[in-house]
């Protein structure tokens, strides 16, 4: 079974997320043992940002790293596990809200696919890039939702 990074690559839905992980210096971390739960924005989620804004964001390693760490959790949480939580701590340091209804939501994003297994964790595809609340003012000029 492939690790988180290779699983994302093989799915061909996460090219922008993978590019952002590279820009943030997080690719190798997601090749490590883990386990990790990754809320991975699809390419369609990244298309909500103007290309010039995305390029600017990728050039600022601190900002992109902070945003992407908000998409990653230590531990392996499948969809069955997530419905036990209202929020879950991220590697960024702030918790992200989990909402269960007719479907699953994480923060303002909706899961488009759940429980994608990798050798070092699990991936849940989401339709929107999520931003830590504490940093939302800094990133507000980027239309992330």
N, CA, C and O of each residue as an XYZ file, in Angstrom:
580
protein
N       0.845     -1.183      0.000
C       0.000      0.000      0.000
C       0.890      1.247      0.000
O       1.921      1.273      0.673
N       0.503      2.255     -0.737
C       1.268      3.498     -0.868
C       1.076      4.402      0.351
O       0.058      4.325      1.039
N       2.068      5.260      0.608
C       1.948      6.239      1.686
C       0.971      7.351      1.278
O       0.451      7.344      0.162
N       0.729      8.285      2.169
C      -0.231      9.365      1.918
C       0.109     10.125      0.635
O      -0.771     10.370     -0.190
N       1.364     10.496      0.464
C       1.759     11.287     -0.706
C       1.530     10.505     -2.000
O       0.930     11.027     -2.939
N       1.997      9.275     -2.054
C       1.820      8.491     -3.277
C       0.347      8.162     -3.538
O      -0.074      8.084     -4.692
N      -0.419      7.972     -2.493
C      -1.861      7.732     -2.659
C      -2.518      8.958     -3.289
O      -3.318      8.830     -4.216
N      -2.179     10.151     -2.783
C      -2.715     11.386     -3.364
C      -2.303     11.520     -4.835
O      -3.120     11.883     -5.681
N      -1.044     11.229     -5.130
C      -0.559     11.312     -6.514
C      -1.317     10.357     -7.421
O      -1.723     10.731     -8.522
N      -1.507      9.133     -6.964
C      -2.158      8.108     -7.776
C      -3.612      8.431     -8.083
O      -4.150      7.961     -9.086
N      -4.256      9.226     -7.236
C      -5.674      9.538     -7.434
C      -5.888     10.611     -8.498
O      -6.971     10.700     -9.076
N      -4.869     11.423     -8.759
C      -4.918     12.464     -9.790
C      -6.034     13.491     -9.574
O      -6.539     14.075    -10.533
N      -6.413     13.708     -8.318
C      -7.408     14.719     -7.948
C      -6.819     15.801     -7.061
O      -7.505     16.756     -6.695
N      -5.545     15.651     -6.716
C      -4.942     16.480     -5.669
C      -3.633     17.137     -6.105
O      -2.763     17.375     -5.268
N      -3.475     17.433     -7.387
C      -2.219     18.008     -7.878
C      -1.892     19.330     -7.191
O      -0.743     19.557     -6.810
N      -2.869     20.190     -7.029
C      -2.626     21.492     -6.377
C      -2.281     21.324     -4.904
O      -1.415     22.030     -4.387
N      -2.941     20.406     -4.230
C      -2.634     20.130     -2.829
C      -1.200     19.616     -2.710
O      -0.457     20.044     -1.826
N      -0.816     18.709     -3.586
C       0.551     18.182     -3.574
C       1.567     19.288     -3.841
O       2.617     19.332     -3.199
N       1.268     20.170     -4.773
C       2.141     21.301     -5.070
C       2.269     22.217     -3.847
O       3.359     22.689     -3.526
N       1.164     22.457     -3.184
C       1.171     23.296     -1.979
C       1.972     22.622     -0.856
O       2.716     23.292     -0.140
N       1.823     21.295     -0.698
C       2.603     20.574      0.309
C       4.097     20.709      0.033
O       4.892     20.882      0.956
N       4.474     20.629     -1.250
C       5.878     20.832     -1.617
C       6.327     22.236     -1.244
O       7.395     22.410     -0.656
N       5.524     23.239     -1.580
C       5.862     24.634     -1.294
C       6.020     24.874      0.207
O       6.829     25.698      0.634
N       5.239     24.147      0.995
C       5.266     24.303      2.448
C       6.332     23.436      3.119
O       6.558     23.547      4.324
N       6.984     22.577      2.343
C       7.992     21.691      2.919
C       7.407     20.561      3.745
O       8.052     20.076      4.675
N       6.192     20.135      3.417
C       5.513     19.101      4.209
C       5.464     17.727      3.541
O       4.994     16.765      4.149
N       5.934     17.624      2.319
C       5.829     16.363      1.594
C       6.532     15.232      2.332
O       5.952     14.163      2.523
N       7.760     15.453      2.744
C       8.505     14.381      3.413
C       7.873     13.995      4.745
O       7.904     12.825      5.128
N       7.301     14.965      5.453
C       6.639     14.664      6.726
C       5.490     13.684      6.506
O       5.253     12.808      7.338
N       4.778     13.830      5.392
C       3.648     12.936      5.121
C       4.086     11.606      4.501
O       3.244     10.762      4.190
N       5.365     11.419      4.325
C       5.902     10.116      3.919
C       6.359      9.325      5.143
O       6.655      8.134      5.041
N       6.416      9.986      6.295
C       6.875      9.336      7.517
C       5.848      8.342      8.028
O       4.778      8.167      7.445
N       6.193      7.704      9.118
C       5.397      6.616      9.672
C       3.960      7.016      9.984
O       3.041      6.259      9.671
N       3.737      8.177     10.590
C       2.374      8.569     10.952
C       1.895      7.811     12.175
O       2.691      7.525     13.070
N       0.638      7.485     12.234
C      -0.379      7.676     11.193
C      -0.916      9.103     11.176
O      -0.889      9.817     12.179
N      -1.403      9.491     10.002
C      -1.992     10.809      9.795
C      -3.409     10.668      9.246
O      -3.733      9.720      8.529
N      -4.232     11.632      9.603
C      -5.502     11.831      8.926
C      -5.350     13.128      8.153
O      -4.997     14.161      8.720
N      -5.618     13.069      6.852
C      -5.431     14.235      5.998
C      -6.764     14.618      5.384
O      -7.406     13.810      4.713
N      -7.176     15.858      5.620
C      -8.344     16.432      4.964
C      -7.805     17.131      3.720
O      -7.338     18.268      3.792
N      -7.871     16.455      2.591
C      -7.190     16.900      1.375
C      -8.130     17.648      0.440
O      -9.068     17.060     -0.098
N      -7.883     18.952      0.239
C      -8.688     19.691     -0.733
C      -8.393     19.195     -2.150
O      -7.237     19.000     -2.524
N      -9.429     19.000     -2.908
C      -9.277     18.567     -4.298
C      -8.810     19.735     -5.155
O      -8.769     20.879     -4.702
N      -8.459     19.427     -6.402
C      -8.089     20.494     -7.335
C      -9.245     21.476     -7.507
O      -9.024     22.675     -7.676
N     -10.473     20.968     -7.463
C     -11.637     21.852     -7.576
C     -11.690     22.830     -6.401
O     -12.099     23.977     -6.576
N     -11.284     22.395     -5.214
C     -11.239     23.294     -4.058
C     -10.224     24.414     -4.286
O     -10.487     25.572     -3.960
N      -9.075     24.069     -4.843
C      -8.046     25.076     -5.112
C      -8.465     26.010     -6.229
O      -7.982     27.140     -6.297
N      -9.350     25.566     -7.104
C      -9.789     26.439     -8.200
C     -10.648     27.599     -7.708
O     -10.937     28.517     -8.475
N     -11.057     27.575     -6.447
C     -11.822     28.673     -5.859
C     -10.944     29.888     -5.569
O     -11.449     30.971     -5.277
N      -9.629     29.702     -5.651
C      -8.681     30.790     -5.431
C      -8.161     31.242     -6.789
O      -7.869     30.414     -7.652
N      -8.047     32.535     -6.977
C      -7.458     33.040     -8.211
C      -6.034     32.508     -8.340
O      -5.320     32.446     -7.339
N      -5.598     32.125     -9.534
C      -4.240     31.597     -9.712
C      -3.155     32.533     -9.163
O      -2.180     32.067     -8.573
N      -3.318     33.828     -9.351
C      -2.315     34.769     -8.842
C      -2.272     34.750     -7.308
O      -1.197     34.865     -6.719
N      -3.424     34.606     -6.667
C      -3.473     34.537     -5.203
C      -2.835     33.239     -4.704
O      -2.114     33.235     -3.706
N      -3.108     32.137     -5.412
C      -2.522     30.859     -5.029
C      -1.004     30.904     -5.176
O      -0.284     30.412     -4.307
N      -0.520     31.481     -6.251
C       0.928     31.617     -6.443
C       1.546     32.434     -5.320
O       2.593     32.075     -4.782
N       0.892     33.534     -4.969
C       1.391     34.382     -3.879
C       1.418     33.610     -2.568
O       2.380     33.704     -1.806
N       0.378     32.860     -2.310
C       0.297     32.076     -1.080
C       1.393     31.018     -1.040
O       2.009     30.811      0.005
N       1.644     30.351     -2.151
C       2.683     29.316     -2.197
C       4.084     29.898     -1.998
O       4.978     29.201     -1.518
N       4.280     31.151     -2.357
C       5.589     31.785     -2.170
C       5.846     32.134     -0.701
O       6.994     32.335     -0.306
N       4.800     32.206      0.097
C       4.949     32.523      1.518
C       4.882     31.216      2.311
O       3.811     30.774      2.726
N       6.045     30.619      2.505
C       6.125     29.280      3.109
C       5.456     29.208      4.481
O       4.797     28.216      4.793
N       5.614     30.231      5.288
C       5.017     30.224      6.629
C       3.495     30.187      6.534
O       2.849     29.411      7.238
N       2.926     31.006      5.681
C       1.465     31.080      5.566
C       0.884     29.793      4.990
O      -0.099     29.274      5.519
N       1.474     29.267      3.914
C       0.931     28.062      3.306
C       1.111     26.868      4.248
O       0.247     25.995      4.324
N       2.219     26.836      4.951
C       2.466     25.741      5.904
C       1.406     25.758      7.008
O       0.861     24.715      7.370
N       1.121     26.945      7.538
C       0.131     27.075      8.605
C      -1.245     26.587      8.137
O      -1.936     25.872      8.862
N      -1.628     26.975      6.936
C      -2.916     26.548      6.396
C      -2.943     25.032      6.201
O      -3.909     24.374      6.588
N      -1.891     24.478      5.604
C      -1.893     23.044      5.307
C      -1.820     22.189      6.564
O      -2.417     21.113      6.609
N      -1.100     22.645      7.582
C      -1.062     21.883      8.836
C      -2.443     21.814      9.490
O      -2.711     20.910     10.282
N      -3.308     22.758      9.165
C      -4.690     22.745      9.660
C      -5.512     21.646      8.984
O      -6.633     21.362      9.406
N      -4.965     21.035      7.946
C      -5.628     19.944      7.215
C      -5.132     18.568      7.643
O      -5.570     17.556      7.095
N      -4.214     18.519      8.626
C      -3.564     17.258      8.992
C      -3.707     17.021     10.493
O      -3.521     17.930     11.302
N      -4.042     15.775     10.846
C      -4.249     15.368     12.228
C      -3.338     14.182     12.521
O      -3.175     13.295     11.683
N      -2.744     14.169     13.716
C      -2.021     12.969     14.151
C      -3.034     11.889     14.467
O      -4.032     12.154     15.138
N      -2.797     10.693     14.002
C      -3.694      9.573     14.248
C      -4.501      9.261     13.004
O      -4.570     10.056     12.065
N      -5.097      8.112     13.019
C      -5.867      7.634     11.865
C      -7.353      7.622     12.243
O      -7.797      6.784     13.028
N      -8.112      8.566     11.671
C      -9.524      8.719     11.987
C     -10.360      8.496     10.732
O     -10.461      9.371      9.872
N     -10.956      7.309     10.643
C     -11.883      7.033      9.558
C     -13.198      7.746      9.822
O     -13.398      8.323     10.891
N     -14.087      7.703      8.851
C     -15.362      8.406      9.005
C     -16.157      7.869     10.197
O     -16.861      8.636     10.854
N     -16.062      6.584     10.485
C     -16.756      6.034     11.654
C     -16.205      6.605     12.956
O     -16.946      6.806     13.918
N     -14.902      6.866     12.978
C     -14.272      7.440     14.178
C     -14.630      8.909     14.340
O     -14.836      9.380     15.459
N     -14.705      9.637     13.227
C     -14.928     11.078     13.281
C     -16.288     11.452     13.855
O     -16.435     12.520     14.449
N     -17.290     10.579     13.684
C     -18.602     10.977     14.191
C     -18.678     10.939     15.718
O     -19.727     11.222     16.297
N     -17.563     10.588     16.372
C     -17.483     10.660     17.833
C     -16.973     12.019     18.315
O     -16.931     12.271     19.519
N     -16.584     12.898     17.380
C     -15.939     14.161     17.734
C     -16.721     15.363     17.220
O     -17.350     15.316     16.163
N     -16.663     16.458     18.010
C     -17.154     17.757     17.557
C     -16.005     18.546     16.947
O     -16.195     19.378     16.060
N     -14.814     18.263     17.444
C     -13.611     18.898     16.924
C     -12.439     17.968     17.182
O     -12.501     17.069     18.021
N     -11.361     18.213     16.430
C     -10.184     17.359     16.547
C      -8.948     18.244     16.361
O      -8.933     19.098     15.475
N      -7.899     18.050     17.196
C      -6.715     18.915     17.091
C      -5.919     18.623     15.818
O      -5.769     17.470     15.415
N      -5.418     19.677     15.199
C      -4.637     19.552     13.969
C      -3.150     19.757     14.275
O      -2.790     20.188     15.370
N      -2.299     19.450     13.310
C      -0.865     19.695     13.479
C      -0.550     21.180     13.526
O       0.519     21.570     13.997
N      -1.464     22.016     13.045
C      -1.290     23.462     13.115
C      -1.391     23.934     14.563
O      -0.815     24.959     14.928
N      -2.118     23.189     15.380
C      -2.262     23.533     16.797
C      -3.683     23.842     17.199
O      -4.053     23.633     18.355
N      -4.490     24.333     16.279
C      -5.890     24.628     16.567
C      -6.757     23.425     16.206
O      -6.428     22.668     15.293
N      -7.860     23.254     16.921
C      -8.776     22.175     16.547
C      -9.615     22.577     15.335
O      -9.895     23.755     15.112
N     -10.003     21.580     14.570
C     -10.903     21.804     13.447
C     -12.245     21.171     13.820
O     -12.293     20.087     14.402
N     -13.334     21.865     13.477
C     -14.663     21.374     13.798
C     -15.083     20.249     12.869
O     -14.810     20.277     11.669
N     -15.747     19.264     13.441
C     -16.296     18.143     12.680
C     -17.812     18.207     12.832
O     -18.325     18.298     13.947
N     -18.524     18.159     11.713
C     -19.982     18.252     11.740
C     -20.569     17.038     11.027
O     -20.218     16.736      9.887
N     -21.453     16.366     11.710
C     -22.100     15.192     11.137
C     -23.549     15.551     10.878
O     -24.235     16.071     11.758
N     -23.999     15.281      9.708
C     -25.389     15.534      9.330
C     -25.743     14.504      8.287
O     -25.448     13.321      8.451
N     -26.371     14.941      7.219
C     -26.613     14.011      6.128
C     -25.289     13.529      5.524
O     -25.231     12.466      4.906
N     -24.218     14.329      5.712
C     -22.880     13.969      5.264
C     -21.905     14.420      6.318
O     -22.306     14.801      7.418
N     -20.627     14.382      5.997
C     -19.596     14.848      6.917
C     -19.087     16.194      6.448
O     -18.933     16.424      5.248
N     -18.823     17.091      7.397
C     -18.182     18.364      7.118
C     -17.025     18.529      8.090
O     -17.091     18.092      9.240
N     -15.980     19.158      7.614
C     -14.869     19.558      8.459
C     -14.719     21.057      8.254
O     -14.443     21.523      7.148
N     -14.906     21.812      9.349
C     -14.903     23.264      9.274
C     -15.959     23.680      8.251
O     -17.123     23.309      8.403
N     -15.593     24.436      7.215
C     -16.563     24.885      6.205
C     -16.580     23.977      4.977
O     -17.317     24.236      4.026
N     -15.783     22.928      4.991
C     -15.664     22.038      3.829
C     -16.535     20.800      3.988
O     -16.777     20.323      5.097
N     -16.994     20.300      2.865
C     -17.768     19.059      2.829
C     -16.889     17.948      2.285
O     -16.122     18.140      1.340
N     -17.016     16.789      2.899
C     -16.267     15.634      2.410
C     -16.855     15.206      1.073
O     -18.067     15.034      0.949
N     -15.994     15.035      0.074
C     -16.459     14.531     -1.211
C     -16.157     13.042     -1.353
O     -16.761     12.345     -2.168
N     -15.225     12.577     -0.555
C     -14.892     11.151     -0.508
C     -14.203     10.888      0.820
O     -13.375     11.685      1.260
N     -14.536      9.785      1.455
C     -13.961      9.476      2.763
C     -13.206      8.151      2.727
O     -13.359      7.336      1.816
N     -12.390      7.977      3.755
C     -11.743      6.688      4.036
C     -10.867      6.165      2.907
O     -10.948      4.991      2.548
N     -10.034      7.028      2.349
C      -9.053      6.620      1.347
C      -7.824      6.163      2.134
O      -7.133      6.974      2.751
N      -7.566      4.873      2.104
C      -6.514      4.310      2.936
C      -5.135      4.477      2.323
O      -4.954      4.379      1.110
N      -4.163      4.732      3.198
C      -2.751      4.806      2.828
C      -1.969      4.006      3.869
O      -2.495      3.687      4.935
N      -0.725      3.688      3.562
C       0.060      2.867      4.487
C       0.331      3.576      5.809
O       0.548      2.925      6.831
N       0.319      4.910      5.793
C       0.614      5.667      7.010
C      -0.529      6.599      7.411
O      -0.305      7.632      8.042
N      -1.750      6.227      7.043
C      -2.883      7.033      7.479
C      -4.101      6.883      6.606
O      -4.291      5.881      5.917
N      -4.922      7.916      6.657
C      -6.188      7.913      5.927
C      -6.428      9.319      5.381
O      -6.043     10.314      5.994
N      -7.066      9.379      4.228
C      -7.320     10.648      3.553
C      -8.813     10.812      3.367
O      -9.522      9.865      3.026
N      -9.282     12.028      3.595
C     -10.665     12.397      3.301
C     -10.602     13.574      2.331
O     -10.029     14.614      2.660
N     -11.176     13.426      1.156
C     -11.198     14.501      0.164
C     -12.244     15.530      0.580
O     -13.348     15.174      0.992
N     -11.881     16.825      0.467
C     -12.818     17.893      0.816
C     -12.917     18.899     -0.325
O     -12.023     19.000     -1.165
N     -14.026     19.640     -0.335
C     -14.333     20.533     -1.455
C     -13.892     21.980     -1.264
O     -14.114     22.813     -2.142
N     -13.271     22.288     -0.127
C     -12.880     23.663      0.188
C     -11.613     23.642      1.031
O     -11.431     22.758      1.869
N     -10.750     24.605      0.809
C      -9.576     24.775      1.661
C     -10.054     25.368      2.983
O     -10.817     26.334      2.995
N      -9.609     24.797      4.079
C     -10.009     25.296      5.393
C      -8.866     26.120      5.992
O      -7.693     25.848      5.736
N      -9.220     27.123      6.785
C      -8.251     28.053      7.345
C      -8.468     28.136      8.852
O      -9.607     28.247      9.306
N      -7.382     28.083      9.639
C      -7.536     28.225     11.091
C      -8.228     29.543     11.435
O      -7.914     30.583     10.856
N      -9.149     29.496     12.357
C      -9.907     30.700     12.727
C      -8.992     31.835     13.149
O      -9.215     32.990     12.786
N      -7.965     31.504     13.913
C      -7.062     32.526     14.415
C      -6.354     33.249     13.267
O      -5.944     34.398     13.432
N      -6.204     32.607     12.118
C      -5.510     33.201     10.982
C      -6.454     33.670      9.887
O      -5.993     34.185      8.868
N      -7.738     33.510     10.061
C      -8.697     33.848      9.004
C      -8.560     35.311      8.571
O      -8.720     35.621      7.390
N      -8.268     36.203      9.506
C      -8.112     37.618      9.143
C      -6.918     37.809      8.210
O      -6.974     38.611      7.278
N      -5.852     37.077      8.462
C      -4.651     37.193      7.627
C      -4.912     36.680      6.217
O      -4.380     37.223      5.249
N      -5.722     35.644      6.099
C      -5.938     34.998      4.822
C      -7.245     35.430      4.169
O      -7.609     34.926      3.106
N      -7.940     36.351      4.796
C      -9.244     36.763      4.291
C      -9.238     37.243      2.854
O     -10.219     37.074      2.131
N      -8.120     37.849      2.436
C      -8.092     38.355      1.072
C      -8.058     37.236      0.047
O      -8.316     37.469     -1.134
N      -7.740     36.013      0.488
C      -7.812     34.858     -0.383
C      -9.193     34.252     -0.233
O      -9.591     33.901      0.878
N      -9.907     34.126     -1.285
C     -11.261     33.591     -1.237
C     -11.193     32.089     -1.033
O     -11.275     31.320     -1.991
N     -11.042     31.677      0.210
C     -10.809     30.267      0.515
C     -12.081     29.485      0.762
O     -12.023     28.263      0.901
N     -13.205     30.131      0.821
C     -14.418     29.352      1.057
C     -15.422     29.600     -0.036
O     -16.513     29.031     -0.014
